[in-house]
Amino acid sequence: MLKGAGLGTAAAVLGLLAKKDDALAQTTAKSSKGLAPLKITRVRPILTAPQPRIRFVVVKVETSEPGLYGLGCATFNQRPLAVKTAVEEYLDPFCRGRDADNIEDLWQIAYTSSYWRNGPVLNNALSGLDQALWDIKGKRAGMPVFQLLGGKCRFAVDCYTHSSGKDLAALEASVRQNMERGYRHIRIQLGGYGSPQLSSDPHFQEQGFGLPVESHMDARPYLKTTPRMFEHIRSKCGEDIELLHDMHERVEPIDAINLCKELERYHPFFIEDPLAPEANGYFRMLRQQCSTPIAMGELFNNPHEWVSLISERLIDFIRVHISQAGGLTPARKIAALAEWFQVRTAWHGPSDVSPVGHSANAHLDLAVHNFGIQEAVQFNDATQEVFPGTPVLKNGYMYVNEAPGLGVDLNEELAKKFPLPENPGYWLPTRRKDGTASRP
């Protein structure tokens, strides 16, 4: 009887296992099929300017699934029409019929499809495509993009904001106002980049060299006044606030090194872009002479510009403009490289990055361990209406809405009410006293 019971039990167990195996086989068959194939049906640019003097370019990728599309930022404020042409005439026909799920493959083949590469026009167009594909991927998965990148490393994105003033009193007032708004990191500038209001006697204008609209900046007034600016803000606003400053490549490399040495005693959070990309070789000299934290990379679009600076630990923050570098796909690789060399991220996030682009910055910020700080901008009401789901700023932190994808949409009908300015966009020249053009 016991033997029979045992055989019966064994048969029952075997039957149960057979059912489980059959169920597992069915599940595996379903899983192997995955989601239905998704093809790209159209790639098109959308241009709008709800933010004053800013020419947003957003790429919309439409797919074979009705109603499923993705958005990516391709804003190049100085050359928006060139990006528009690149998307319409080249990326759209190149991408039609391709698999929208294969982001890495699409990035690689689109990147080399022009044969020559590494340029802001084509990289911005490619970034718009890339970010839109990540947006689609998140929507397909029912997850925000930061979840696809590994999930959150922090509850929100710590940001810095900008304070400036034509004199020290006005600057101090701006810093105090931003501190009251909850910001712990503030970039300070005395006037515009290089403090051009301190320069006088533009001889080139007297001689009719250049155009009347071009600005004048001599290096010496800026170099003398910037340490005084730090001294004033530190003495008036305290040691707890983190101070940043953007040199914007406005002075000669050796002068930039000397200024970084002078600013070291004020413990800046970082000094941004002390050297032009063409002067990367000077970073070794800079690192040997002081420990002032350096952020670099706003103008980079070529891996040869950032790889050695990171791997040789010559900078402390990598600051590429994500659409300049080609989108989320290369930016997450830059962050991964930087992590191994204790370099933190500080993605470029000015007002001429669309809300879609700022959301892409924030999703990557949330997911990478070596996040440092994020530049942020407060968009006006019109921009937030054109781009529902725009990230919000609270107490110095940026929050995404955690909807699937990047979480930002675009109201195309409302966008049409904000056409681009007549001026197609360019960076106004800044000249020295004798008319020599300065960088950038």
C-alpha positions in Angstrom: 0.0 0.0 0.0 2.8 2.4 0.9 4.6 1.5 -2.4 1.4 2.2 -4.3 0.9 5.5 -2.5 4.5 6.4 -3.3 4.0 5.7 -7.0 0.8 7.7 -7.0 2.5 10.6 -5.4 5.3 10.4 -7.8 2.9 10.3 -10.7 1.1 13.4 -9.3 4.4 15.3 -8.9 5.5 14.3 -12.4 2.1 15.5 -13.8 2.5 18.8 -11.9 6.0 19.2 -13.2 4.8 18.5 -16.8 2.2 21.2 -16.5 4.8 23.6 -15.1 7.1 22.8 -18.0 4.4 23.3 -20.5 3.4 26.7 -18.9 7.1 27.7 -18.9 7.5 26.7 -22.5 4.5 28.8 -23.5 5.8 31.8 -21.5 9.2 31.4 -23.1 7.7 31.3 -26.5 5.7 34.5 -25.8 8.8 36.2 -24.3 11.0 35.2 -27.3 8.5 37.0 -29.6 8.7 40.2 -27.4 6.9 43.3 -28.5 5.7 43.7 -32.1 8.3 45.0 -34.5 8.3 48.8 -34.6 9.5 50.7 -37.7 10.3 54.3 -38.1 7.9 55.9 -40.6 9.1 59.5 -40.4 11.7 61.8 -38.8 10.9 65.5 -38.9 12.1 68.7 -37.2 9.8 71.1 -35.3 11.1 74.7 -34.9 9.6 77.1 -32.3 10.7 80.1 -30.3 8.5 80.6 -27.2 11.6 81.5 -25.2 12.9 85.0 -26.2 15.8 84.9 -28.7 16.0 81.1 -28.5 15.4 78.9 -31.6 14.4 75.5 -30.4 14.7 72.6 -32.8 13.0 69.4 -31.7 13.0 66.1 -33.7 9.9 64.0 -33.8 10.3 60.4 -34.7 7.0 58.7 -35.8 6.5 55.0 -35.9 4.4 52.2 -37.4 2.4 52.0 -34.1 -0.4 54.5 -34.4 0.1 57.4 -31.9 3.5 56.2 -30.7 6.3 58.8 -31.3 9.3 60.2 -29.6 10.8 63.6 -29.1 14.5 64.7 -28.9 16.3 68.0 -28.6 18.4 69.1 -31.6 18.6 72.8 -30.7 21.6 74.6 -32.2 20.6 78.2 -31.5 23.3 79.6 -33.9 22.5 77.3 -36.8 18.9 76.0 -36.5 18.2 76.0 -40.2 21.2 73.9 -41.0 20.0 71.3 -38.4 16.5 71.4 -39.9 17.9 70.7 -43.4 20.1 67.8 -42.0 17.0 66.2 -40.4 14.6 66.7 -43.4 17.0 65.9 -46.2 19.2 63.2 -44.7 18.1 61.6 -41.5 14.4 61.2 -42.5 15.0 59.2 -45.7 17.9 57.3 -44.0 15.8 56.2 -41.1 12.5 55.3 -42.7 11.7 51.6 -42.4 14.5 50.9 -39.8 13.8 49.2 -36.5 13.1 51.9 -33.8 14.2 49.5 -31.0 17.8 49.2 -32.1 19.1 52.5 -30.7 22.8 51.6 -30.6 22.8 50.3 -34.1 20.9 53.2 -35.5 23.2 55.7 -33.7 26.3 54.0 -35.2 25.2 53.8 -38.7 23.6 57.3 -38.7 26.8 58.7 -37.3 28.9 57.3 -40.1 26.3 57.8 -42.8 27.8 61.3 -43.6 31.3 59.7 -43.9 32.8 62.8 -42.2 31.5 63.3 -38.7 32.0 65.2 -35.5 30.3 68.5 -36.0 27.6 70.4 -34.2 25.1 70.4 -37.1 25.1 66.7 -37.7 25.6 65.8 -34.0 22.5 67.9 -33.0 20.4 66.3 -35.7 21.6 62.9 -34.6 21.0 63.8 -30.9 17.4 64.7 -31.8 17.0 61.2 -33.3 18.7 59.4 -30.5 16.8 61.1 -27.7 13.5 60.5 -29.5 14.4 56.8 -29.8 15.0 56.6 -26.0 11.7 58.4 -25.5 10.0 55.8 -27.6 11.8 53.0 -25.8 10.6 54.3 -22.4 7.0 54.6 -23.7 7.1 51.0 -25.0 8.4 49.7 -21.7 6.0 51.9 -19.7 9.0 53.3 -17.8 10.8 56.7 -17.5 14.1 56.7 -19.2 16.1 56.8 -16.0 14.7 53.3 -15.2 16.0 52.0 -18.5 19.5 53.4 -17.5 19.5 51.5 -14.2 17.2 53.5 -11.9 17.7 56.4 -9.5 20.9 57.1 -7.7 19.3 60.2 -6.0 15.8 61.6 -5.3 16.2 64.6 -7.6 18.8 66.6 -9.6 20.8 69.2 -7.6 21.2 72.3 -9.8 23.1 75.6 -9.9 21.7 78.8 -11.1 23.2 82.1 -12.4 23.7 85.4 -10.7 25.2 88.5 -12.4 25.2 92.2 -11.9 26.9 95.2 -13.5 28.7 96.0 -10.1 29.4 94.1 -6.9 26.3 95.4 -5.1 24.0 94.2 -7.8 25.7 90.9 -8.0 25.4 90.4 -4.2 21.7 91.2 -4.3 21.3 88.6 -7.1 23.2 85.9 -5.1 21.1 86.6 -1.9 17.9 86.3 -4.0 19.0 82.9 -5.4 20.0 81.7 -1.9 16.5 82.6 -0.7 15.1 80.5 -3.5 16.9 77.5 -2.1 20.0 77.2 -4.4 23.1 75.9 -2.8 25.3 76.4 -5.9 25.4 79.7 -7.7 27.5 80.8 -10.7 28.7 84.4 -10.3 29.5 86.8 -13.2 30.2 90.5 -13.0 28.2 91.5 -16.0 28.5 89.4 -19.1 31.3 86.9 -20.0 34.6 88.6 -19.5 33.0 91.6 -17.8 33.0 93.7 -21.0 31.4 96.7 -19.2 34.8 97.2 -17.5 36.6 97.8 -20.8 36.8 101.3 -22.4 38.1 103.0 -25.5 37.3 100.5 -28.2 39.8 101.8 -30.8 38.6 99.4 -33.5 35.3 101.2 -33.5 36.9 104.6 -33.8 38.7 103.3 -36.9 35.6 101.8 -38.4 36.9 98.2 -38.1 34.1 95.6 -37.8 30.4 96.5 -37.2 28.9 98.8 -34.5 27.0 95.9 -32.9 30.2 94.0 -32.0 31.2 94.1 -28.4 34.5 95.1 -26.8 36.4 93.2 -24.0 39.9 93.7 -22.9 41.4 91.0 -20.7 43.2 93.1 -18.1 40.1 94.7 -16.4 38.4 91.2 -16.2 41.5 89.5 -14.8 42.0 92.2 -12.1 38.3 92.3 -11.0 37.3 88.6 -10.9 39.3 87.8 -7.7 37.8 90.9 -6.1 34.4 89.6 -7.1 35.0 86.3 -5.3 36.4 88.1 -2.2 33.3 90.3 -2.0 30.7 87.5 -2.4 32.6 85.2 0.0 32.8 88.0 2.7 29.2 89.1 2.3 27.4 85.8 1.6 29.5 83.3 3.6 31.5 80.2 3.1 28.6 77.7 2.9 27.4 78.8 -0.5 29.1 77.0 -3.4 30.4 79.5 -6.0 31.0 78.8 -9.7 32.4 81.0 -12.4 32.5 80.8 -16.2 35.7 82.2 -17.8 34.2 81.3 -21.2 37.6 81.0 -22.8 37.9 84.8 -23.0 41.6 85.1 -22.1 44.9 83.7 -23.2 45.8 80.3 -21.7 48.6 81.6 -19.5 46.4 84.3 -18.1 43.6 81.7 -17.5 46.1 79.6 -15.5 47.2 82.5 -13.4 43.6 83.5 -12.7 42.7 79.9 -11.6 45.6 80.0 -9.2 44.4 83.3 -7.7 40.8 81.9 -7.3 42.0 78.8 -5.5 41.9 80.4 -2.1 38.1 81.2 -2.5 37.3 77.5 -2.8 35.1 77.6 -5.9 33.0 74.6 -6.7 34.4 74.8 -10.2 35.8 77.2 -12.7 34.2 76.6 -16.1 35.9 76.6 -19.5 39.1 78.4 -18.6 40.6 77.3 -21.9 39.3 76.9 -25.5 39.1 73.4 -26.9 42.0 74.3 -29.2 44.2 74.8 -26.0 43.6 71.5 -24.3 47.4 70.9 -24.0 47.6 73.6 -21.3 45.5 71.6 -18.9 48.6 69.7 -17.8 50.2 72.9 -16.8 47.1 74.1 -15.1 46.8 70.9 -13.0 50.4 71.1 -12.0 50.0 74.6 -10.6 46.8 74.6 -8.6 44.0 72.4 -7.4 41.1 74.7 -8.4 38.3 72.4 -9.6 37.8 72.7 -13.4 34.7 72.0 -15.5 35.3 71.6 -19.2 33.6 70.5 -22.4 30.7 72.8 -23.4 32.0 73.1 -27.0 33.3 69.5 -27.3 31.8 67.2 -30.0 34.7 64.9 -30.7 35.9 62.0 -28.3 39.5 63.1 -28.9 38.7 66.3 -27.0 37.4 64.6 -23.8 39.0 61.2 -23.5 42.5 62.3 -22.5 41.3 65.1 -20.2 39.2 62.5 -18.3 41.7 59.6 -18.4 44.6 61.8 -17.2 42.4 63.4 -14.5 43.1 66.9 -15.9 39.5 68.1 -15.2 37.1 67.5 -12.4 33.7 67.9 -14.2 32.9 66.9 -17.8 30.5 69.4 -19.2 29.5 68.4 -22.7 26.4 69.7 -24.3 24.5 66.4 -24.8 23.1 67.3 -28.2 26.5 68.6 -29.3 28.0 65.2 -28.4 25.2 63.3 -30.2 22.6 62.4 -27.6 22.0 60.2 -24.7 23.8 57.2 -26.3 27.3 58.8 -26.2 26.6 60.8 -23.1 26.0 57.8 -20.9 29.3 56.3 -22.2 31.1 59.6 -21.3 29.6 59.3 -17.8 30.7 55.7 -17.5 34.3 56.6 -18.7 34.4 59.5 -16.3 33.3 57.4 -13.3 36.5 55.3 -13.4 38.6 58.5 -13.2 36.6 60.2 -10.4 35.4 62.9 -12.9 31.9 64.1 -12.2 29.2 65.2 -14.7 27.9 68.8 -15.1 26.1 68.7 -18.4 25.6 72.0 -20.2 22.0 73.2 -19.6 21.5 76.8 -20.8 18.3 78.4 -22.0 19.0 77.3 -25.5 18.4 73.7 -24.6 14.7 72.8 -25.0 12.6 71.3 -22.2 13.0 67.9 -24.0 16.8 68.3 -23.8 16.7 69.4 -20.1 14.6 66.3 -19.3 17.2 64.1 -21.1 19.9 65.7 -19.0 17.9 65.1 -15.8 17.2 61.4 -16.6 20.9 60.7 -17.1 21.7 62.8 -13.9 19.4 60.6 -11.9 20.9 57.4 -13.1 24.7 57.9 -13.0 26.7 57.5 -9.8 29.2 60.2 -10.6 26.7 63.0 -11.0 28.2 66.4 -9.9 25.8 69.2 -10.6 23.3 70.3 -13.3 23.0 73.7 -14.9 19.3 74.6 -14.9 17.0 77.3 -16.4 13.6 78.5 -15.4 11.5 78.4 -18.6 8.8 81.1 -19.1 5.1 80.3 -19.1 4.8 80.1 -22.9 7.6 77.5 -23.2 6.0 75.4 -20.5 2.7 75.5 -22.3 4.3 74.5 -25.6 6.1 71.7 -23.8 3.8 70.0 -21.4 5.7 68.0 -18.8 8.7 70.3 -18.6 10.9 69.5 -15.6 10.2 71.6 -12.5 12.6 73.3 -10.1 12.0 73.3 -6.4 14.5 74.4 -3.7 17.4 74.2 -6.1 16.5 70.7 -7.3 15.1 69.6 -10.7 12.4 67.0 -10.8 11.1 65.0 -13.8 7.5 63.9 -13.9 8.4 60.2 -14.2 5.9 59.5 -17.0 7.1 56.8 -19.5 9.9 58.0 -21.8 11.4 61.4 -21.2 8.1 62.7 -20.0 7.9 65.9 -22.1 5.4 66.4 -24.9 5.1 69.1 -27.6 1.9 71.0 -28.5 2.5 71.5 -32.2 -0.4 73.8 -32.8 0.7 76.1 -30.0 4.3 75.9 -31.2 3.3 77.4 -34.5 2.3 80.6 -32.8 6.0 81.2 -31.9 8.0 81.3 -35.2 11.7 81.7 -35.2 13.1 85.3 -35.2 14.0 86.7 -38.6 17.7 86.6 -37.6 18.7 82.9 -38.3 21.1 83.0 -35.4 24.8 83.6 -34.8 27.2 84.3 -32.0 28.0 88.1 -32.0 31.8 88.8 -32.1 33.7 90.2 -29.2 36.9 92.1 -30.0 39.9 93.4 -28.2 40.8 97.1 -28.3 42.6 96.8 -31.6 39.8 94.7 -33.2 41.3 91.2 -32.7 38.4 88.7 -32.3 38.4 86.9 -29.0 37.1 83.3 -28.3 34.4 82.3 -28.3 
